Amino acid sequence: MNLRKFLPFVVAVLLLVVAYFNYSKYFTPKNSQVFSTPTETQEVRVSVKVDYGTKANDSWEVQTNPDESALSVLQQKAQVEIKEFSFGKLVEGINGVRSGNGNFWIYYVNGQTAAVGADQYRVKAGDVIEWKLEEEKK
């Protein structure tokens, strides 16, 4: 007989639980994320430095898209001569200073020799891209 007293209470609790889950499923916002529209571009600031070895060095601050390569950022500020290979592009000259006679254009990202070609590295905010004309290491 005590079951008849508690049955309405149990049914009421079950209805409240079902109502709560339905409310939270349909009426609460999902993850509130802000998406940028395709027309908006988040630009990054990159430093580009060129060490010619013999003449005065160049240095620029560049505002660019994060999907730009280290090579394309250099091409925004300097005359760049490249040679294309099946594995990528090789810089042969910057502002009229060409590689050759045991000298090569090497680029560094944040002080470290880059692990990929300049046409493949995608710049990040705050990167310091340094191009140096260096002698071949024997």
N, CA, C and O atoms as a GROMACS GRO file, in nm:
protein
  552
    1MET      N    1   0.080  -0.119   0.000
    1MET     CA    2   0.000   0.000   0.000
    1MET      C    3   0.085   0.127   0.000
    1MET      O    4   0.042   0.230  -0.051
    2ASN      N    5   0.204   0.120   0.056
    2ASN     CA    6   0.293   0.235   0.054
    2ASN      C    7   0.337   0.269  -0.088
    2ASN      O    8   0.373   0.384  -0.115
    3LEU      N    9   0.335   0.172  -0.176
    3LEU     CA   10   0.375   0.194  -0.314
    3LEU      C   11   0.283   0.292  -0.383
    3LEU      O   12   0.329   0.373  -0.463
    4ARG      N   13   0.153   0.287  -0.354
    4ARG     CA   14   0.056   0.380  -0.414
    4ARG      C   15   0.082   0.524  -0.369
    4ARG      O   16   0.053   0.617  -0.444
    5LYS      N   17   0.135   0.543  -0.251
    5LYS     CA   18   0.164   0.677  -0.204
    5LYS      C   19   0.284   0.737  -0.278
    5LYS      O   20   0.285   0.856  -0.310
    6PHE      N   21   0.384   0.654  -0.306
    6PHE     CA   22   0.507   0.702  -0.367
    6PHE      C   23   0.504   0.700  -0.519
    6PHE      O   24   0.590   0.762  -0.582
    7LEU      N   25   0.410   0.631  -0.579
    7LEU     CA   26   0.403   0.621  -0.724
    7LEU      C   27   0.389   0.758  -0.791
    7LEU      O   28   0.461   0.784  -0.887
    8PRO      N   29   0.301   0.847  -0.746
    8PRO     CA   30   0.293   0.980  -0.809
    8PRO      C   31   0.424   1.059  -0.793
    8PRO      O   32   0.463   1.133  -0.883
    9PHE      N   33   0.491   1.042  -0.680
    9PHE     CA   34   0.618   1.110  -0.658
    9PHE      C   35   0.725   1.059  -0.755
    9PHE      O   36   0.798   1.140  -0.812
   10VAL      N   37   0.736   0.928  -0.775
   10VAL     CA   38   0.832   0.868  -0.866
   10VAL      C   39   0.804   0.912  -1.009
   10VAL      O   40   0.896   0.945  -1.084
   11VAL      N   41   0.676   0.913  -1.049
   11VAL     CA   42   0.638   0.955  -1.184
   11VAL      C   43   0.674   1.103  -1.204
   11VAL      O   44   0.724   1.140  -1.310
   12ALA      N   45   0.650   1.185  -1.105
   12ALA     CA   46   0.682   1.328  -1.115
   12ALA      C   47   0.832   1.349  -1.131
   12ALA      O   48   0.875   1.432  -1.212
   13VAL      N   49   0.913   1.276  -1.054
   13VAL     CA   50   1.058   1.287  -1.064
   13VAL      C   51   1.106   1.243  -1.203
   13VAL      O   52   1.191   1.309  -1.262
   14LEU      N   53   1.053   1.133  -1.254
   14LEU     CA   54   1.090   1.085  -1.387
   14LEU      C   55   1.053   1.187  -1.494
   14LEU      O   56   1.131   1.210  -1.587
   15LEU      N   57   0.936   1.248  -1.483
   15LEU     CA   58   0.895   1.350  -1.580
   15LEU      C   59   0.988   1.471  -1.574
   15LEU      O   60   1.022   1.528  -1.679
   16LEU      N   61   1.030   1.511  -1.456
   16LEU     CA   62   1.124   1.622  -1.443
   16LEU      C   63   1.260   1.590  -1.506
   16LEU      O   64   1.320   1.675  -1.571
   17VAL      N   65   1.308   1.468  -1.486
   17VAL     CA   66   1.436   1.427  -1.544
   17VAL      C   67   1.428   1.428  -1.696
   17VAL      O   68   1.517   1.479  -1.762
   18VAL      N   69   1.321   1.371  -1.752
   18VAL     CA   70   1.302   1.369  -1.897
   18VAL      C   71   1.290   1.512  -1.951
   18VAL      O   72   1.348   1.545  -2.054
   19ALA      N   73   1.216   1.596  -1.882
   19ALA     CA   74   1.199   1.735  -1.925
   19ALA      C   75   1.333   1.809  -1.923
   19ALA      O   76   1.363   1.886  -2.014
   20TYR      N   77   1.413   1.786  -1.820
   20TYR     CA   78   1.543   1.851  -1.810
   20TYR      C   79   1.634   1.813  -1.928
   20TYR      O   80   1.693   1.900  -1.991
   21PHE      N   81   1.644   1.682  -1.957
   21PHE     CA   82   1.730   1.638  -2.067
   21PHE      C   83   1.680   1.689  -2.202
   21PHE      O   84   1.761   1.726  -2.287
   22ASN      N   85   1.551   1.692  -2.223
   22ASN     CA   86   1.498   1.746  -2.348
   22ASN      C   87   1.527   1.895  -2.359
   22ASN      O   88   1.565   1.943  -2.466
   23TYR      N   89   1.511   1.967  -2.251
   23TYR     CA   90   1.540   2.110  -2.252
   23TYR      C   91   1.687   2.135  -2.283
   23TYR      O   92   1.720   2.217  -2.369
   24SER      N   93   1.776   2.063  -2.215
   24SER     CA   94   1.920   2.086  -2.235
   24SER      C   95   1.964   2.043  -2.374
   24SER      O   96   2.059   2.099  -2.428
   25LYS      N   97   1.897   1.946  -2.432
   25LYS     CA   98   1.934   1.900  -2.566
   25LYS      C   99   1.893   2.001  -2.673
   25LYS      O  100   1.969   2.025  -2.766
   26TYR      N  101   1.776   2.058  -2.661
   26TYR     CA  102   1.721   2.142  -2.767
   26TYR      C  103   1.732   2.293  -2.742
   26TYR      O  104   1.724   2.371  -2.837
   27PHE      N  105   1.749   2.335  -2.619
   27PHE     CA  106   1.742   2.478  -2.592
   27PHE      C  107   1.869   2.540  -2.536
   27PHE      O  108   1.872   2.661  -2.513
   28THR      N  109   1.973   2.464  -2.516
   28THR     CA  110   2.098   2.524  -2.472
   28THR      C  111   2.191   2.536  -2.593
   28THR      O  112   2.190   2.448  -2.679
   29PRO      N  113   2.270   2.643  -2.600
   29PRO     CA  114   2.357   2.661  -2.716
   29PRO      C  115   2.467   2.557  -2.718
   29PRO      O  116   2.518   2.514  -2.614
   30LYS      N  117   2.503   2.517  -2.838
   30LYS     CA  118   2.616   2.425  -2.855
   30LYS      C  119   2.743   2.505  -2.830
   30LYS      O  120   2.737   2.620  -2.787
   31ASN      N  121   2.856   2.444  -2.856
   31ASN     CA  122   2.983   2.515  -2.837
   31ASN      C  123   2.976   2.650  -2.906
   31ASN      O  124   2.954   2.657  -3.027
   32SER      N  125   2.994   2.753  -2.831
   32SER     CA  126   2.985   2.887  -2.889
   32SER      C  127   3.123   2.926  -2.941
   32SER      O  128   3.205   2.983  -2.869
   33GLN      N  129   3.146   2.895  -3.068
   33GLN     CA  130   3.272   2.928  -3.133
   33GLN      C  131   3.248   3.040  -3.231
   33GLN      O  132   3.143   3.050  -3.295
   34VAL      N  133   3.349   3.125  -3.244
   34VAL     CA  134   3.341   3.235  -3.339
   34VAL      C  135   3.425   3.195  -3.460
   34VAL      O  136   3.544   3.168  -3.449
   35PHE      N  137   3.361   3.192  -3.575
   35PHE     CA  138   3.431   3.159  -3.698
   35PHE      C  139   3.450   3.285  -3.780
   35PHE      O  140   3.359   3.366  -3.793
   36SER      N  141   3.568   3.300  -3.835
   36SER     CA  142   3.590   3.415  -3.922
   36SER      C  143   3.536   3.384  -4.060
   36SER      O  144   3.540   3.269  -4.106
   37THR      N  145   3.487   3.485  -4.124
   37THR     CA  146   3.433   3.466  -4.257
   37THR      C  147   3.548   3.449  -4.355
   37THR      O  148   3.659   3.495  -4.328
   38PRO      N  149   3.523   3.385  -4.468
   38PRO     CA  150   3.631   3.363  -4.564
   38PRO      C  151   3.696   3.492  -4.614
   38PRO      O  152   3.812   3.489  -4.657
   39THR      N  153   3.625   3.604  -4.608
   39THR     CA  154   3.683   3.728  -4.656
   39THR      C  155   3.780   3.788  -4.555
   39THR      O  156   3.865   3.870  -4.592
   40GLU      N  157   3.769   3.750  -4.428
   40GLU     CA  158   3.860   3.801  -4.327
   40GLU      C  159   3.990   3.721  -4.332
   40GLU      O  160   3.988   3.599  -4.346
   41THR      N  161   4.102   3.789  -4.320
   41THR     CA  162   4.231   3.722  -4.318
   41THR      C  163   4.306   3.766  -4.194
   41THR      O  164   4.320   3.886  -4.167
   42GLN      N  165   4.352   3.670  -4.119
   42GLN     CA  166   4.431   3.699  -4.001
   42GLN      C  167   4.577   3.709  -4.045
   42GLN      O  168   4.642   3.608  -4.070
   43GLU      N  169   4.627   3.831  -4.055
   43GLU     CA  170   4.764   3.850  -4.099
   43GLU      C  171   4.862   3.826  -3.984
   43GLU      O  172   4.828   3.842  -3.867
   44VAL      N  173   4.983   3.788  -4.021
   44VAL     CA  174   5.089   3.767  -3.924
   44VAL      C  175   5.206   3.859  -3.959
   44VAL      O  176   5.226   3.896  -4.075
   45ARG      N  177   5.282   3.895  -3.858
   45ARG     CA  178   5.400   3.980  -3.878
   45ARG      C  179   5.523   3.889  -3.877
   45ARG      O  180   5.542   3.806  -3.788
   46VAL      N  181   5.605   3.906  -3.980
   46VAL     CA  182   5.725   3.825  -3.999
   46VAL      C  183   5.843   3.918  -4.026
   46VAL      O  184   5.829   4.018  -4.097
   47SER      N  185   5.958   3.887  -3.969
   47SER     CA  186   6.081   3.961  -3.999
   47SER      C  187   6.159   3.885  -4.106
   47SER      O  188   6.175   3.763  -4.097
   48VAL      N  189   6.206   3.958  -4.205
   48VAL     CA  190   6.287   3.898  -4.312
   48VAL      C  191   6.421   3.971  -4.314
   48VAL      O  192   6.425   4.094  -4.322
   49LYS      N  193   6.529   3.894  -4.307
   49LYS     CA  194   6.664   3.952  -4.309
   49LYS      C  195   6.745   3.883  -4.418
   49LYS      O  196   6.732   3.763  -4.439
   50VAL      N  197   6.828   3.961  -4.486
   50VAL     CA  198   6.914   3.906  -4.590
   50VAL      C  199   7.058   3.947  -4.560
   50VAL      O  200   7.089   4.065  -4.549
   51ASP      N  201   7.145   3.846  -4.546
   51ASP     CA  202   7.288   3.868  -4.523
   51ASP      C  203   7.360   3.831  -4.653
   51ASP      O  204   7.375   3.714  -4.687
   52TYR      N  205   7.404   3.935  -4.726
   52TYR     CA  206   7.468   3.915  -4.856
   52TYR      C  207   7.613   3.869  -4.843
   52TYR      O  208   7.673   3.827  -4.942
   53GLY      N  209   7.667   3.877  -4.726
   53GLY     CA  210   7.805   3.835  -4.705
   53GLY      C  211   7.906   3.946  -4.727
   53GLY      O  212   8.003   3.955  -4.651
   54THR      N  213   7.886   4.030  -4.828
   54THR     CA  214   7.985   4.134  -4.858
   54THR      C  215   7.928   4.274  -4.857
   54THR      O  216   7.999   4.369  -4.823
   55LYS      N  217   7.801   4.290  -4.893
   55LYS     CA  218   7.744   4.425  -4.896
   55LYS      C  219   7.649   4.444  -4.778
   55LYS      O  220   7.623   4.351  -4.702
   56ALA      N  221   7.598   4.564  -4.766
   56ALA     CA  222   7.506   4.594  -4.655
   56ALA      C  223   7.388   4.497  -4.656
   56ALA      O  224   7.337   4.460  -4.762
   57ASN      N  225   7.347   4.458  -4.538
   57ASN     CA  226   7.234   4.365  -4.525
   57ASN      C  227   7.102   4.438  -4.540
   57ASN      O  228   7.094   4.559  -4.523
   58ASP      N  229   6.997   4.362  -4.571
   58ASP     CA  230   6.861   4.416  -4.578
   58ASP      C  231   6.778   4.353  -4.468
   58ASP      O  232   6.804   4.241  -4.424
   59SER      N  233   6.677   4.427  -4.424
   59SER     CA  234   6.586   4.378  -4.321
   59SER      C  235   6.450   4.442  -4.340
   59SER      O  236   6.440   4.563  -4.363
   60TRP      N  237   6.344   4.362  -4.330
   60TRP     CA  238   6.208   4.412  -4.347
   60TRP      C  239   6.115   4.347  -4.245
   60TRP      O  240   6.136   4.233  -4.203
   61GLU      N  241   6.012   4.422  -4.207
   61GLU     CA  242   5.900   4.367  -4.131
   61GLU      C  243   5.786   4.351  -4.231
   61GLU      O  244   5.752   4.446  -4.302
   62VAL      N  245   5.727   4.233  -4.237
   62VAL     CA  246   5.625   4.203  -4.338
   62VAL      C  247   5.497   4.158  -4.270
   62VAL      O  248   5.499   4.070  -4.184
   63GLN      N  249   5.385   4.219  -4.309
   63GLN     CA  250   5.252   4.172  -4.270
   63GLN      C  251   5.203   4.083  -4.383
   63GLN      O  252   5.194   4.129  -4.497
   64THR      N  253   5.172   3.958  -4.354
   64THR     CA  254   5.134   3.865  -4.460
   64THR      C  255   5.036   3.762  -4.409
   64THR      O  256   5.007   3.756  -4.290
   65ASN      N  257   4.985   3.681  -4.499
   65ASN     CA  258   4.893   3.573  -4.463
   65ASN      C  259   4.972   3.456  -4.406
   65ASN      O  260   5.085   3.432  -4.449
   66PRO      N  261   4.915   3.382  -4.311
   66PRO     CA  262   4.987   3.270  -4.253
   66PRO      C  263   5.006   3.153  -4.349
   66PRO      O  264   5.084   3.062  -4.321
   67ASP      N  265   4.937   3.153  -4.463
   67ASP     CA  266   4.954   3.043  -4.558
   67ASP      C  267   5.064   3.073  -4.660
   67ASP      O  268   5.086   2.994  -4.752
   68GLU      N  269   5.132   3.187  -4.645
   68GLU     CA  270   5.241   3.222  -4.736
   68GLU      C  271   5.366   3.142  -4.702
   68GLU      O  272   5.388   3.106  -4.586
   69SER      N  273   5.445   3.115  -4.803
   69SER     CA  274   5.571   3.044  -4.781
   69SER      C  275   5.682   3.143  -4.749
   69SER      O  276   5.670   3.263  -4.774
   70ALA      N  277   5.791   3.092  -4.694
   70ALA     CA  278   5.907   3.177  -4.667
   70ALA      C  279   5.959   3.238  -4.797
   70ALA      O  280   6.004   3.352  -4.799
   71LEU      N  281   5.954   3.162  -4.906
   71LEU     CA  282   5.998   3.213  -5.035
   71LEU      C  283   5.908   3.325  -5.085
   71LEU      O  284   5.958   3.427  -5.132
   72SER      N  285   5.778   3.308  -5.076
   72SER     CA  286   5.687   3.412  -5.127
   72SER      C  287   5.696   3.540  -5.044
   72SER      O  288   5.679   3.649  -5.098
   73VAL      N  289   5.724   3.528  -4.914
   73VAL     CA  290   5.743   3.647  -4.831
   73VAL      C  291   5.869   3.722  -4.876
   73VAL      O  292   5.869   3.844  -4.884
   74LEU      N  293   5.976   3.648  -4.903
   74LEU     CA  294   6.099   3.711  -4.954
   74LEU      C  295   6.071   3.780  -5.088
   74LEU      O  296   6.120   3.890  -5.112
   75GLN      N  297   5.994   3.716  -5.174
   75GLN     CA  298   5.964   3.772  -5.306
   75GLN      C  299   5.880   3.899  -5.297
   75GLN      O  300   5.878   3.979  -5.391
   76GLN      N  301   5.810   3.920  -5.186
   76GLN     CA  302   5.734   4.044  -5.167
   76GLN      C  303   5.826   4.164  -5.150
   76GLN      O  304   5.786   4.277  -5.180
   77LYS      N  305   5.948   4.142  -5.102
   77LYS     CA  306   6.039   4.252  -5.069
   77LYS      C  307   6.165   4.258  -5.154
   77LYS      O  308   6.231   4.362  -5.159
   78ALA      N  309   6.200   4.150  -5.220
   78ALA     CA  310   6.328   4.145  -5.291
   78ALA      C  311   6.311   4.083  -5.430
   78ALA      O  312   6.215   4.010  -5.456
   79GLN      N  313   6.407   4.115  -5.518
   79GLN     CA  314   6.414   4.048  -5.648
   79GLN      C  315   6.478   3.912  -5.624
   79GLN      O  316   6.592   3.905  -5.576
   80VAL      N  317   6.408   3.805  -5.655
   80VAL     CA  318   6.458   3.671  -5.623
   80VAL      C  319   6.469   3.590  -5.752
   80VAL      O  320   6.374   3.581  -5.830
   81GLU      N  321   6.586   3.530  -5.771
   81GLU     CA  322   6.606   3.439  -5.884
   81GLU      C  323   6.598   3.297  -5.829
   81GLU      O  324   6.667   3.263  -5.733
   82ILE      N  325   6.514   3.215  -5.891
   82ILE     CA  326   6.498   3.078  -5.844
   82ILE      C  327   6.519   2.980  -5.958
   82ILE      O  328   6.508   3.015  -6.076
   83LYS      N  329   6.549   2.858  -5.921
   83LYS     CA  330   6.557   2.748  -6.016
   83LYS      C  331   6.465   2.639  -5.964
   83LYS      O  332   6.471   2.602  -5.846
   84GLU      N  333   6.379   2.588  -6.052
   84GLU     CA  334   6.283   2.486  -6.010
   84GLU      C  335   6.338   2.346  -6.035
   84GLU      O  336   6.397   2.318  -6.139
   85PHE      N  337   6.317   2.261  -5.936
   85PHE     CA  338   6.353   2.120  -5.945
   85PHE      C  339   6.229   2.038  -5.914
   85PHE      O  340   6.127   2.092  -5.872
   86SER      N  341   6.237   1.907  -5.934
   86SER     CA  342   6.122   1.821  -5.904
   86SER      C  343   6.090   1.822  -5.755
   86SER      O  344   5.975   1.799  -5.717
   87PHE      N  345   6.188   1.846  -5.670
   87PHE     CA  346   6.167   1.845  -5.525
   87PHE      C  347   6.131   1.982  -5.468
   87PHE      O  348   6.097   1.993  -5.351
   88GLY      N  349   6.138   2.088  -5.550
   88GLY     CA  350   6.103   2.221  -5.502
   88GLY      C  351   6.184   2.329  -5.572
   88GLY      O  352   6.241   2.306  -5.679
   89LYS      N  353   6.190   2.445  -5.510
   89LYS     CA  354   6.257   2.561  -5.569
   89LYS      C  355   6.384   2.594  -5.491
   89LYS      O  356   6.388   2.583  -5.368
   90LEU      N  357   6.486   2.634  -5.565
   90LEU     CA  358   6.614   2.671  -5.505
   90LEU      C  359   6.641   2.818  -5.536
   90LEU      O  360   6.633   2.860  -5.651
   91VAL      N  361   6.673   2.895  -5.432
   91VAL     CA  362   6.704   3.036  -5.451
   91VAL      C  363   6.848   3.046  -5.503
   91VAL      O  364   6.941   2.996  -5.441
   92GLU      N  365   6.863   3.111  -5.618
   92GLU     CA  366   6.995   3.130  -5.678
   92GLU      C  367   7.046   3.272  -5.665
   92GLU      O  368   7.166   3.297  -5.674
   93GLY      N  369   6.953   3.368  -5.644
   93GLY     CA  370   6.997   3.506  -5.631
   93GLY      C  371   6.895   3.590  -5.557
   93GLY      O  372   6.774   3.569  -5.569
   94ILE      N  373   6.946   3.686  -5.480
   94ILE     CA  374   6.859   3.782  -5.409
   94ILE      C  375   6.914   3.921  -5.437
   94ILE      O  376   7.030   3.951  -5.409
   95ASN      N  377   6.829   4.006  -5.494
   95ASN     CA  378   6.866   4.145  -5.528
   95ASN      C  379   6.999   4.152  -5.604
   95ASN      O  380   7.083   4.238  -5.576
   96GLY      N  381   7.015   4.063  -5.701
   96GLY     CA  382   7.133   4.065  -5.787
   96GLY      C  383   7.254   3.992  -5.733
   96GLY      O  384   7.353   3.977  -5.805
   97VAL      N  385   7.249   3.946  -5.610
   97VAL     CA  386   7.361   3.871  -5.553
   97VAL      C  387   7.331   3.723  -5.573
   97VAL      O  388   7.239   3.668  -5.513
   98ARG      N  389   7.412   3.660  -5.660
   98ARG     CA  390   7.386   3.521  -5.698
   98ARG      C  391   7.475   3.424  -5.620
   98ARG      O  392   7.585   3.458  -5.575
   99SER      N  393   7.423   3.303  -5.606
   99SER     CA  394   7.503   3.196  -5.548
   99SER      C  395   7.599   3.146  -5.656
   99SER      O  396   7.586   3.181  -5.774
  100GLY      N  397   7.694   3.065  -5.616
  100GLY     CA  398   7.792   3.010  -5.710
  100GLY      C  399   7.930   3.016  -5.651
  100GLY      O  400   7.952   3.078  -5.546
  101ASN      N  401   8.025   2.952  -5.718
  101ASN     CA  402   8.164   2.947  -5.670
  101ASN      C  403   8.172   2.900  -5.525
  101ASN      O  404   8.248   2.955  -5.445
  102GLY      N  405   8.095   2.798  -5.493
  102GLY     CA  406   8.098   2.742  -5.358
  102GLY      C  407   8.011   2.814  -5.256
  102GLY      O  408   8.012   2.778  -5.139
  103ASN      N  409   7.935   2.915  -5.299
  103ASN     CA  410   7.843   2.987  -5.210
  103ASN      C  411   7.699   2.949  -5.242
  103ASN      O  412   7.662   2.932  -5.358
  104PHE      N  413   7.618   2.936  -5.139
  104PHE     CA  414   7.478   2.899  -5.156
  104PHE      C  415   7.390   2.986  -5.067
  104PHE      O  416   7.431   3.027  -4.959
  105TRP      N  417   7.268   3.012  -5.112
  105TRP     CA  418   7.169   3.082  -5.029
  105TRP      C  419   7.104   2.980  -4.937
  105TRP      O  420   7.042   2.884  -4.983
  106ILE      N  421   7.119   3.001  -4.808
  106ILE     CA  422   7.060   2.915  -4.705
  106ILE      C  423   6.965   3.001  -4.624
  106ILE      O  424   6.995   3.117  -4.596
  107TYR      N  425   6.850   2.945  -4.586
  107TYR     CA  426   6.759   3.024  -4.502
  107TYR      C  427   6.740   2.958  -4.367
  107TYR      O  428   6.745   2.836  -4.352
  108TYR      N  429   6.717   3.043  -4.269
  108TYR     CA  430   6.700   3.001  -4.130
  108TYR      C  431   6.565   3.054  -4.080
  108TYR      O  432   6.521   3.162  -4.120
  109VAL      N  433   6.502   2.977  -3.994
  109VAL     CA  434   6.378   3.021  -3.930
  109VAL      C  435   6.404   3.026  -3.780
  109VAL      O  436   6.433   2.925  -3.717
  110ASN      N  437   6.394   3.146  -3.725
  110ASN     CA  438   6.417   3.167  -3.582
  110ASN      C  439   6.552   3.112  -3.536
  110ASN      O  440   6.564   3.051  -3.430
  111GLY      N  441   6.655   3.136  -3.619
  111GLY     CA  442   6.790   3.097  -3.584
  111GLY      C  443   6.828   2.954  -3.614
  111GLY      O  444   6.942   2.915  -3.592
  112GLN      N  445   6.735   2.873  -3.663
  112GLN     CA  446   6.761   2.733  -3.692
  112GLN      C  447   6.755   2.707  -3.842
  112GLN      O  448   6.671   2.764  -3.912
  113THR      N  449   6.845   2.622  -3.892
  113THR     CA  450   6.839   2.585  -4.033
  113THR      C  451   6.703   2.521  -4.059
  113THR      O  452   6.659   2.434  -3.984
  114ALA      N  453   6.639   2.564  -4.165
  114ALA     CA  454   6.504   2.514  -4.196
  114ALA      C  455   6.510   2.366  -4.237
  114ALA      O  456   6.606   2.320  -4.298
  115ALA      N  457   6.404   2.294  -4.201
  115ALA     CA  458   6.397   2.151  -4.230
  115ALA      C  459   6.332   2.120  -4.364
  115ALA      O  460   6.341   2.008  -4.413
  116VAL      N  461   6.266   2.219  -4.425
  116VAL     CA  462   6.200   2.201  -4.554
  116VAL      C  463   6.241   2.315  -4.646
  116VAL      O  464   6.297   2.415  -4.602
  117GLY      N  465   6.210   2.300  -4.774
  117GLY     CA  466   6.241   2.404  -4.871
  117GLY      C  467   6.164   2.532  -4.842
  117GLY      O  468   6.058   2.529  -4.780
  118ALA      N  469   6.219   2.644  -4.887
  118ALA     CA  470   6.158   2.774  -4.860
  118ALA      C  471   6.021   2.788  -4.923
  118ALA      O  472   5.938   2.865  -4.875
  119ASP      N  473   5.995   2.715  -5.031
  119ASP     CA  474   5.864   2.720  -5.095
  119ASP      C  475   5.762   2.633  -5.022
  119ASP      O  476   5.643   2.638  -5.052
  120GLN      N  477   5.808   2.552  -4.926
  120GLN     CA  478   5.719   2.463  -4.852
  120GLN      C  479   5.694   2.509  -4.708
  120GLN      O  480   5.594   2.470  -4.648
  121TYR      N  481   5.783   2.590  -4.653
  121TYR     CA  482   5.765   2.636  -4.514
  121TYR      C  483   5.659   2.745  -4.509
  121TYR      O  484   5.669   2.845  -4.581
  122ARG      N  485   5.557   2.727  -4.425
  122ARG     CA  486   5.451   2.826  -4.406
  122ARG      C  487   5.484   2.911  -4.284
  122ARG      O  488   5.508   2.859  -4.175
  123VAL      N  489   5.486   3.042  -4.304
  123VAL     CA  490   5.527   3.134  -4.198
  123VAL      C  491   5.426   3.137  -4.085
  123VAL      O  492   5.307   3.112  -4.103
  124LYS      N  493   5.477   3.170  -3.966
  124LYS     CA  494   5.395   3.184  -3.846
  124LYS      C  495   5.422   3.322  -3.786
  124LYS      O  496   5.526   3.383  -3.812
  125ALA      N  497   5.330   3.368  -3.706
  125ALA     CA  498   5.346   3.500  -3.642
  125ALA      C  499   5.476   3.504  -3.563
  125ALA      O  500   5.506   3.413  -3.485
  126GLY      N  501   5.552   3.610  -3.582
  126GLY     CA  502   5.675   3.629  -3.507
  126GLY      C  503   5.797   3.561  -3.565
  126GLY      O  504   5.907   3.576  -3.511
  127ASP      N  505   5.782   3.486  -3.674
  127ASP     CA  506   5.898   3.420  -3.735
  127ASP      C  507   6.002   3.523  -3.778
  127ASP      O  508   5.969   3.633  -3.823
  128VAL      N  509   6.127   3.485  -3.762
  128VAL     CA  510   6.238   3.562  -3.817
  128VAL      C  511   6.301   3.474  -3.925
  128VAL      O  512   6.362   3.371  -3.895
  129ILE      N  513   6.284   3.515  -4.050
  129ILE     CA  514   6.337   3.440  -4.163
  129ILE      C  515   6.466   3.508  -4.207
  129ILE      O  516   6.464   3.624  -4.250
  130GLU      N  517   6.577   3.437  -4.197
  130GLU     CA  518   6.707   3.493  -4.234
  130GLU      C  519   6.762   3.419  -4.355
  130GLU      O  520   6.767   3.296  -4.356
  131TRP      N  521   6.803   3.494  -4.455
  131TRP     CA  522   6.867   3.439  -4.574
  131TRP      C  523   7.014   3.477  -4.568
  131TRP      O  524   7.048   3.594  -4.552
  132LYS      N  525   7.101   3.377  -4.582
  132LYS     CA  526   7.245   3.403  -4.574
  132LYS      C  527   7.315   3.338  -4.693
  132LYS      O  528   7.287   3.223  -4.729
  133LEU      N  529   7.406   3.413  -4.753
  133LEU     CA  530   7.491   3.358  -4.858
  133LEU      C  531   7.611   3.296  -4.787
  133LEU      O  532   7.697   3.367  -4.735
  134GLU      N  533   7.616   3.163  -4.786
  134GLU     CA  534   7.718   3.092  -4.709
  134GLU      C  535   7.804   3.006  -4.800
  134GLU      O  536   7.761   2.962  -4.907
  135GLU      N  537   7.926   2.982  -4.753
  135GLU     CA  538   8.016   2.894  -4.825
  135GLU      C  539   7.977   2.749  -4.800
  135GLU      O  540   7.925   2.713  -4.695
  136GLU      N  541   8.004   2.668  -4.902
  136GLU     CA  542   7.978   2.525  -4.889
  136GLU      C  543   8.065   2.469  -4.778
  136GLU      O  544   8.185   2.497  -4.770
  137LYS      N  545   8.003   2.389  -4.692
  137LYS     CA  546   8.077   2.328  -4.581
  137LYS      C  547   8.137   2.196  -4.629
  137LYS      O  548   8.068   2.111  -4.684
  138LYS      N  549   8.265   2.183  -4.608
  138LYS     CA  550   8.335   2.061  -4.656
  138LYS      C  551   8.366   1.969  -4.544
  138LYS      O  552   8.424   1.863  -4.566
   0.00000   0.00000   0.00000
